[in-house]
């Protein structure tokens, strides 16, 4: 892991921008709390001249309690900052992103402001400000604002777990206890105002907000969705993750899916909740060992589509041509979907593309790795922290298990420690895959005579033997299909035998035997004698004699200017006439006219020579 991953996470999750405050120290920067503006992380980068590498670390204000402390190799005492709340994080190949992100979340949560601010003077223009009298309770006055009415159930809930400093584990456990106590509670007070909090629980809401939340929750359970602050809506999601308000894990997932449809898809709620919601639904299904086909219904579709495409390319012989092509173009150039090769009739282009990948995947080896491994790497095993960024408390201890989501993604739990195994995108060599696809399309365009010619790239020449083998196999298939078939009708054998017997008997007895019927087979008009083949073929091109003379002259490498001049032709008109006649066979421009000089496109020299029967 590197520092840029942490800064990207801070910007994506909290909208925090990295601040470079010291021009004389360009390697130092800070991340500040989005509400208080206080430092939560000091980032440090320093170049090591001995090793020629950059050393990256940061001091993070996340505390050292509840199991983190210095239990990880990359966690230590702060380097620049002071105090028990600061921890130093070193960034290298062994730094676990999930742990660092969770520590950063704790730093943000612990830095949330508590209490209230009373603004006595805003400095507004008096002429533009409408002042209102607001009674303030002074110490010696008898005025006190009327106390907020607190239902007994809410008062009892607060006694279960009084608000105070909590670790994330304690916070989740206390929330679960309170949520079970309030599972069937309803209220009728409307939700008003706004509410912003990270990892929100009941203890973060005042009485008015709690009553508004429980009234909103009651209507949601009846299928009626109303606007509410996103932080308050997260509390409802946390309840369902813990099984509060649901009969089973399956029921929790159904209600979370209904919440996504009714609150997010409808445009009522904040759609930025969706990535977290999708992630949590899948993780909840996995940790509870639900059937994989059920879990896949709640996973992010893009993840499953990528996994499916990888599985197809890993075992292309087990899948159809269309499936292989779709998988190739998913990771390669999307513009290939409009390739003239694929537009070739009867799906031939797609079939040849798929066969080229099968051929190369089975035969290409470089550095003891096959083509698939070179393009997509090997499955990576990483620590996995399900529901780590949610307020989630699991009552029972996770049992050891292995969970296979699909052919390319699985999870394993060993004594409560989870790991994931999957192909990761940053290990993909898309340049190699795109090179293979470009070289395949280049050769297939030539073979199928479709589209304009593409410029070859010498770096992709490694793929040529496999593509050429597929083209040669297709050539032989076409030749075999074009070969005339000889069929023998055996149904007349009995009649022939009877006639031969009658002839024999007549010879023996002197009688006149009936003459056998002689059938003349019509000559195959599609197969002219070899000596007439080229003559008839060239005449079929609708080329006048002068144009054939021009082509033969160009094939010999001689200029055609004399022929054009002697026949009073315009060079551009002659080129257009020849190209029009050859287009059905070649599918492209074969003769170029530049500065009134004709030239033959080198890629089609062999084709023209074959059609003319030589020079």
C-alpha positions in Angstrom: 0.0 0.0 0.0 1.1 3.6 -0.7 0.1 7.0 0.7 -1.8 7.9 -2.4 -4.3 5.1 -1.6 -5.0 6.7 1.8 -5.4 10.2 0.3 -7.8 8.8 -2.4 -9.8 7.1 0.3 -10.0 10.3 2.4 -11.2 12.3 -0.6 -13.8 9.6 -1.7 -15.2 8.9 1.7 -15.0 12.2 3.5 -14.3 14.8 0.8 -10.9 15.6 2.4 -8.2 17.1 0.2 -4.5 16.7 0.9 -3.0 20.0 2.0 0.7 20.9 1.3 1.3 23.7 3.7 5.1 24.0 3.7 6.8 25.0 0.5 10.2 24.3 2.0 9.1 20.8 3.0 7.4 19.4 -0.1 7.4 15.9 1.3 5.1 16.9 4.2 1.3 17.3 4.0 -1.7 17.0 6.2 -5.3 15.7 6.2 -7.7 17.7 8.2 -11.1 16.8 9.8 -13.9 17.9 7.5 -15.9 19.5 10.3 -13.3 20.7 12.9 -10.4 21.5 10.5 -8.0 19.8 13.0 -5.2 17.5 11.8 -6.1 13.8 11.7 -3.0 12.7 9.7 0.5 14.0 9.0 1.8 12.5 5.8 5.6 12.2 5.2 7.6 11.3 2.1 11.4 11.1 2.0 13.8 10.0 -0.7 16.3 7.3 0.4 19.4 7.9 -1.7 21.0 4.6 -0.5 18.2 2.4 -1.9 16.9 4.8 -4.5 13.3 4.5 -3.2 10.8 6.8 -1.5 10.0 6.1 2.1 6.4 6.8 3.0 4.7 7.0 6.4 2.2 9.0 8.3 1.2 9.9 11.9 -2.5 9.1 12.4 -4.6 10.4 15.2 -6.6 7.2 15.8 -5.7 6.1 19.4 -4.0 2.9 20.5 -6.7 1.0 22.3 -9.0 -2.0 21.6 -6.6 -4.3 20.0 -4.7 -2.3 17.5 -1.9 -0.8 19.6 1.3 -2.1 18.1 0.0 -5.5 17.0 1.0 -4.9 13.4 4.5 -4.7 12.0 3.8 -1.4 10.2 2.3 0.3 13.3 4.6 2.1 15.8 5.0 5.1 18.0 4.4 8.5 16.3 7.4 10.0 14.4 6.6 13.7 14.5 3.4 14.1 16.6 3.1 13.7 20.3 0.4 12.2 22.6 -1.3 8.9 23.2 -3.8 9.3 20.4 -1.2 9.3 17.6 0.2 6.2 15.8 2.7 6.0 13.0 1.9 3.9 9.9 4.7 2.8 7.5 3.6 2.1 3.9 5.1 -0.8 2.0 4.1 -4.0 0.4 3.0 -5.5 3.6 0.7 -2.6 4.8 -2.9 -3.8 4.8 -5.2 -1.2 3.3 -8.3 -2.4 5.2 -6.6 -1.9 8.6 -5.3 1.6 7.6 -8.7 2.7 6.3 -10.4 1.5 9.5 -7.8 3.4 11.6 -8.5 6.5 9.5 -12.2 6.0 10.0 -11.6 5.9 13.8 -9.6 9.1 13.5 -12.5 10.9 11.8 -15.0 9.5 14.3 -13.0 10.4 17.4 -12.5 13.9 16.0 -16.2 14.6 15.7 -17.1 17.8 17.7 -19.3 17.4 20.7 -21.5 20.0 22.4 -23.0 23.1 20.8 -21.9 26.5 19.6 -23.8 29.7 20.3 -23.1 32.6 17.9 -23.6 36.0 19.5 -22.4 38.2 16.7 -22.2 37.0 13.0 -21.1 40.4 11.8 -23.9 40.7 9.2 -25.1 44.0 7.8 -27.7 45.3 10.3 -29.8 46.6 7.5 -30.1 43.1 5.9 -30.6 41.2 9.2 -34.0 40.6 10.8 -33.2 40.3 14.5 -35.5 38.4 16.8 -35.7 38.4 20.6 -34.4 35.1 22.0 -34.9 34.5 25.7 -31.7 33.2 27.4 -31.7 31.4 30.7 -29.5 33.5 33.1 -28.3 32.1 36.3 -30.3 34.5 38.5 -33.5 34.5 36.4 -36.4 32.1 37.0 -36.9 31.4 33.3 -36.1 28.0 31.9 -37.1 26.6 28.5 -39.8 23.9 28.7 -38.1 20.4 28.9 -38.3 18.2 25.9 -40.8 15.4 26.3 -39.0 12.1 26.3 -41.0 8.9 26.0 -40.3 6.3 28.6 -39.1 3.8 26.1 -36.4 6.1 24.8 -35.4 7.0 28.4 -35.1 3.3 29.2 -33.1 2.7 26.0 -30.6 5.4 27.0 -30.0 3.8 30.4 -28.9 0.5 28.7 -25.8 2.1 27.3 -25.1 5.7 28.5 -23.3 7.8 25.9 -19.5 8.0 26.4 -16.2 7.2 24.8 -16.5 3.9 23.1 -14.2 1.8 20.9 -15.7 0.6 17.6 -16.3 -2.8 19.0 -18.1 -1.4 22.1 -20.1 1.0 20.0 -21.4 -1.9 17.8 -22.2 -4.1 20.8 -24.1 -1.3 22.6 -26.0 -0.3 19.5 -27.1 -3.9 19.0 -28.4 -4.1 22.6 -30.3 -0.9 22.2 -31.7 -1.8 18.8 -33.1 -5.1 20.1 -34.7 -3.2 22.9 -36.3 -0.7 20.5 -37.1 -3.3 17.8 -40.9 -2.9 17.9 -41.0 0.8 19.0 -42.9 3.3 16.9 -43.5 7.1 17.3 -45.5 9.8 15.5 -43.2 12.8 15.7 -42.0 14.1 12.3 -38.4 14.1 11.3 -37.0 17.7 11.1 -33.7 19.3 10.4 -30.4 17.7 9.3 -28.0 15.2 10.9 -24.5 14.3 9.9 -22.4 11.7 11.7 -20.0 8.9 10.9 -21.0 5.5 12.2 -24.2 6.9 13.7 -26.1 5.2 16.5 -29.0 6.1 18.7 -26.7 7.8 21.2 -25.8 10.4 18.5 -29.4 11.6 18.2 -31.2 13.9 20.5 -34.8 13.1 21.7 -36.5 15.0 18.9 -34.4 13.3 16.3 -34.9 9.9 17.9 -38.7 10.3 17.8 -38.5 11.5 14.2 -36.3 8.5 13.3 -38.6 5.9 14.8 -41.6 7.5 13.2 -39.8 7.4 9.8 -38.8 3.8 10.4 -42.4 2.7 11.1 -43.5 4.1 7.8 -40.5 2.5 6.0 -41.5 -0.9 7.4 -45.0 -0.3 5.9 -43.4 0.4 2.5 -43.7 4.2 2.6 -40.4 6.0 2.0 -39.9 9.6 3.1 -36.8 11.9 3.0 -34.5 11.7 6.0 -30.8 12.6 6.6 -28.5 10.0 5.1 -26.8 9.4 8.5 -30.1 8.6 10.1 -30.9 6.2 7.2 -27.7 4.4 7.9 -29.0 3.5 11.3 -31.9 1.6 9.7 -29.4 -0.2 7.5 -27.2 -1.1 10.6 -30.4 -2.5 12.3 -31.0 -4.9 9.4 -27.4 -5.9 9.2 -27.7 -7.0 12.8 -31.0 -8.8 12.2 -33.1 -6.2 14.0 -36.6 -6.0 12.5 -36.0 -9.2 10.4 -36.9 -12.8 10.9 -33.7 -14.2 9.3 -30.6 -13.2 7.4 -32.5 -13.8 4.2 -35.3 -11.5 5.4 -32.7 -8.9 6.2 -31.3 -9.0 2.7 -34.8 -8.7 1.2 -35.5 -5.7 3.3 -32.2 -4.1 2.4 -32.9 -4.7 -1.3 -36.3 -3.1 -0.8 -34.7 -0.1 0.9 -32.3 0.3 -2.1 -35.2 0.3 -4.5 -37.6 2.4 -2.4 -35.2 4.9 -0.9 -32.2 5.1 -3.4 -33.5 4.1 -6.8 -36.6 6.4 -6.3 -34.4 9.4 -5.9 -35.6 10.1 -2.3 -32.3 9.2 -0.6 -28.6 9.9 -1.1 -27.4 7.6 -3.8 -23.9 7.8 -2.4 -25.1 5.1 0.1 -25.3 2.5 -2.7 -21.7 1.3 -2.9 -21.7 0.6 0.9 -25.1 -1.0 0.8 -24.1 -3.3 -2.1 -20.9 -4.3 -0.4 -22.6 -5.0 3.0 -25.4 -7.1 1.4 -22.8 -9.4 -0.2 -20.7 -9.6 2.9 -23.7 -10.4 5.1 -24.6 -13.3 2.8 -21.1 -14.6 2.8 -20.4 -14.5 6.6 -23.8 -16.2 7.2 -22.9 -18.9 4.6 -26.0 -18.4 2.5 -26.2 -20.2 -0.9 -23.9 -18.6 -3.5 -26.7 -18.2 -6.0 -28.6 -16.1 -3.5 -25.5 -14.0 -2.5 -24.8 -13.2 -6.2 -28.2 -11.5 -6.4 -26.9 -8.8 -4.0 -23.4 -8.5 -5.3 -22.3 -5.5 -7.5 -23.1 -6.6 -11.1 -19.8 -5.3 -12.5 -17.8 -7.6 -10.1 -19.7 -10.7 -11.2 -19.5 -9.7 -14.9 -15.7 -9.3 -14.7 -15.4 -12.6 -12.8 -17.5 -14.4 -15.4 -15.4 -13.0 -18.3 -12.2 -14.1 -16.6 -13.6 -17.6 -16.2 -14.5 -17.8 -19.9 -11.0 -16.7 -21.0 -9.4 -19.1 -18.5 -11.2 -22.1 -20.1 -12.2 -20.9 -23.6 -12.7 -24.5 -24.9 -15.7 -24.9 -22.5 -17.5 -21.8 -23.9 -19.1 -20.7 -27.1 -17.5 -18.4 -29.7 -19.8 -15.6 -28.7 -19.0 -15.9 -25.0 -15.3 -15.9 -25.7 -15.5 -12.8 -28.0 -17.7 -10.9 -25.4 -15.1 -11.7 -22.7 -12.2 -10.6 -24.9 -13.7 -7.3 -25.8 -14.7 -6.6 -22.2 -11.1 -6.3 -21.2 -9.7 -5.2 -24.5 -10.7 -2.5 -26.9 -14.5 -1.8 -26.8 -14.4 -0.3 -30.3 -13.7 -3.9 -31.6 -17.4 -4.5 -31.1 -17.9 -2.4 -34.3 -15.1 -4.2 -36.2 -15.8 -5.1 -39.8 -14.5 -8.6 -39.0 -17.4 -9.2 -36.6 -19.8 -7.9 -39.3 -18.8 -10.7 -41.6 -21.8 -12.9 -42.4 -22.8 -16.1 -40.5 -20.7 -15.2 -37.5 -17.4 -16.2 -39.1 -15.4 -13.3 -37.7 -16.5 -14.0 -34.2 -15.6 -17.7 -34.6 -12.1 -16.9 -35.9 -11.5 -14.4 -33.1 -12.5 -17.0 -30.5 -10.4 -19.7 -32.2 -7.4 -17.4 -32.3 -7.6 -16.9 -28.5 -8.0 -20.7 -27.9 -5.0 -21.4 -30.1 -2.8 -18.8 -28.4 -4.0 -19.6 -24.8 -3.1 -23.3 -25.4 0.2 -22.8 -27.1 1.9 -19.6 -26.1 4.4 -19.8 -23.2 6.7 -17.1 -21.9 8.7 -17.4 -18.8 6.8 -20.5 -17.7 3.5 -18.6 -17.9 0.7 -19.2 -20.4 -1.1 -16.4 -22.2 -4.0 -16.2 -19.7 -1.6 -15.9 -16.7 0.4 -13.2 -18.5 -2.7 -11.2 -19.2 -4.6 -11.7 -15.9 -2.1 -12.8 -13.4 -2.8 -15.3 -10.6 -5.6 -15.2 -8.0 -4.5 -13.0 -5.0 -5.2 -13.9 -1.4 -5.7 -11.0 0.9 -7.1 -10.3 4.4 -10.8 -9.6 4.3 -12.7 -7.6 6.8 -16.4 -8.1 6.2 -18.7 -5.3 7.4 -15.7 -3.5 8.9 -16.9 -0.1 7.9 -20.4 -0.6 9.3 -21.8 -0.6 12.9 -22.1 -4.4 13.0 -22.0 -6.8 15.9 -22.1 -10.5 15.4 -23.5 -12.5 18.4 -22.0 -15.9 17.5 -18.3 -16.6 16.8 -17.6 -17.1 13.1 -16.9 -20.8 12.3 -14.2 -21.9 10.0 -15.5 -22.3 6.5 -14.7 -21.8 2.8 -17.2 -19.9 0.6 -17.1 -20.0 -3.2 -19.0 -17.1 -4.7 -18.2 -17.9 -8.3 -15.4 -19.5 -10.4 -13.0 -16.7 -9.7 -13.9 -15.4 -6.2 -13.9 -17.2 -2.9 -13.6 -16.5 0.8 -12.1 -18.5 3.7 -12.6 -18.1 7.5 -10.1 -19.8 9.8 -10.8 -19.3 13.5 -12.6 -16.1 12.8 -9.9 -14.6 10.5 -11.2 -14.0 7.0 -9.3 -14.0 3.7 -10.5 -13.3 0.1 -9.1 -14.8 -3.1 -9.8 -13.3 -6.5 -8.2 -11.9 -9.6 -7.3 -8.2 -9.1 -7.4 -5.6 -11.9 -4.1 -4.0 -11.0 -2.4 -7.3 -12.0 -3.9 -7.3 -15.5 -1.6 -6.8 -18.5 -4.2 -5.1 -20.8 -1.5 -4.0 -23.1 -0.6 -7.5 -24.0 -4.3 -8.5 -24.5 -5.0 -5.4 -26.7 -1.9 -6.2 -28.7 -3.2 -9.7 -29.4 -6.6 -8.4 -30.4 -5.1 -5.8 -32.7 -2.9 -8.4 -34.4 -5.8 -10.8 -34.8 -8.0 -8.1 -36.3 -5.3 -7.0 -38.7 -4.8 -10.5 -40.1 -8.5 -11.4 -40.2 -9.3 -8.2 -42.1 -6.8 -9.3 -44.8 -8.1 -12.9 -44.8 -11.8 -11.9 -45.0 -11.0 -8.9 -47.3 -13.0 -6.5 -45.2 -12.3 -3.0 -43.9 -9.2 -0.9 -44.4 -5.7 -2.3 -43.6 -4.3 -1.8 -40.1 -0.7 -0.9 -39.4 1.2 -3.8 -37.8 3.1 -3.5 -34.5 6.3 -5.5 -34.3 5.8 -6.0 -30.6 2.7 -8.1 -31.3 4.4 -10.5 -33.7 4.5 -13.2 -31.0 0.8 -13.9 -31.8 1.3 -14.4 -35.6 1.9 -18.2 -35.5 -1.4 -18.9 -33.6 -3.5 -16.6 -35.8 -2.0 -17.9 -39.0 -2.8 -21.5 -37.9 -6.4 -20.5 -37.4 -6.6 -18.8 -40.8 -4.9 -21.8 -42.5 -7.4 -24.2 -41.0 -10.3 -22.0 -42.2 -8.7 -21.9 -45.7 -8.6 -25.7 -45.8 -12.2 -25.8 -44.6 -13.3 -23.5 -47.4 -11.4 -25.5 -50.0 -13.0 -28.7 -48.8 -16.4 -27.2 -48.9 -15.8 -26.0 -52.5 -14.6 -29.4 -53.8 -17.3 -31.1 -56.0 -18.9 -34.0 -54.3 -19.4 -37.3 -56.1 -22.5 -39.2 -55.1 -23.4 -42.8 -56.1 -27.0 -43.9 -56.1 -27.1 -47.5 -54.9 -30.9 -47.7 -55.2 -30.6 -48.9 -58.9 -28.3 -51.8 -58.1 -31.1 -54.3 -58.0 -32.4 -53.2 -61.4 -28.9 -53.4 -62.9 -28.6 -57.0 -61.6 -31.9 -58.0 -63.1 -31.0 -56.5 -66.5 -27.6 -58.2 -66.5 -29.3 -61.6 -65.8 -31.7 -61.0 -68.6 -28.8 -60.1 -71.0 -26.9 -63.3 -70.0 -30.0 -65.5 -70.6 -30.7 -63.9 -74.0 -27.1 -64.6 -75.1 -27.5 -68.2 -74.1 -30.9 -68.6 -75.8 -30.2 -66.4 -78.8 -32.9 -63.9 -77.8 -32.3 -60.2 -78.1 -31.6 -58.7 -74.7 -33.0 -55.3 -73.8 -30.4 -52.6 -74.1 -29.4 -51.2 -70.7 -30.3 -47.6 -70.1 -27.3 -45.3 -70.4 -27.4 -42.1 -68.3 -25.3 -39.2 -69.2 -24.2 -37.0 -66.4 -24.1 -33.2 -67.2 -20.7 -31.7 -67.2 -20.1 -29.5 -64.2 -20.2 -26.0 -65.7 -18.6 -24.5 -62.6 -15.3 -26.3 -63.2 -13.8 -25.1 -66.5 -10.6 -26.7 -67.8 -7.5 -25.4 -66.1 -6.3 -23.7 -69.2 -9.5 -21.6 -69.4 -9.7 -20.8 -65.7 -7.7 -17.5 -65.6 -9.1 -16.3 -68.9 -12.8 -16.7 -67.7 -11.9 -15.4 -64.2 -10.5 -12.2 -65.5 -13.3 -11.7 -67.9 -15.7 -12.0 -65.0 -14.0 -9.0 -63.3 -15.6 -6.7 -65.9 -12.2 -5.2 -66.7 -11.5 -3.9 -70.2 -8.3 -4.9 -71.8 -6.5 -1.7 -71.2 -7.2 -1.9 -67.4 -5.8 -5.4 -67.3 -2.7 -4.1 -69.1 -2.4 -1.4 -66.5 -2.6 -4.0 -63.7 0.0 -6.3 -65.3 2.3 -3.4 -65.8 2.0 -2.4 -62.1 2.6 -6.0 -61.0 5.8 -6.0 -63.0 6.9 -2.9 -61.2 6.7 -0.8 -64.4 4.9 2.5 -64.6 1.5 2.7 -66.3 1.8 6.3 -67.4 2.5 5.3 -71.1 -0.6 3.0 -71.3 -2.8 5.7 -69.7 -1.5 8.3 -72.1 -1.7 6.2 -75.2 -5.3 5.3 -74.5 -6.3 8.9 -73.7 -7.3 8.1 -70.1 -7.3 10.2 -67.0 -5.2 8.5 -64.2 -7.8 9.1 -61.5 -10.6 7.7 -63.7 -8.6 4.6 -64.5 -7.9 4.0 -60.8 -11.5 4.4 -59.9 -12.6 2.0 -62.7 -10.1 -0.7 -61.6 -11.0 -0.3 -57.9 -14.7 -0.6 -58.6 -14.2 -3.8 -60.6 -12.0 -5.4 -57.9 -14.0 -4.2 -54.9 -16.2 -7.3 -54.6 -13.1 -9.5 -54.5 -10.8 -7.4 -52.4 -13.2 -5.2 -50.4 -10.8 -2.2 -50.4 -8.8 0.2 -52.6 -6.2 -1.8 -54.6 -4.8 1.0 -56.9 -3.8 4.4 -55.7 -3.5 7.6 -57.8 -1.1 10.2 -56.4 0.1 13.1 -58.5 -1.4 11.4 -61.6 0.7 8.3 -61.0 -0.8 4.9 -60.4 0.6 2.4 -57.9 -0.5 -0.9 -56.5 -1.2 -1.3 -52.7 1.4 -3.8 -51.6 -1.0 -5.7 -49.2 -3.1 -6.7 -52.2 -0.3 -7.5 -54.8 -0.6 -11.3 -54.3 -4.4 -11.1 -54.6 -4.3 -9.1 -57.9 -1.6 -11.5 -59.3 -3.7 -14.5 -58.4 -6.7 -13.0 -60.1 -4.8 -12.1 -63.3 -3.0 -15.5 -63.4 0.4 -13.9 -63.0 2.1 -10.9 -64.6 
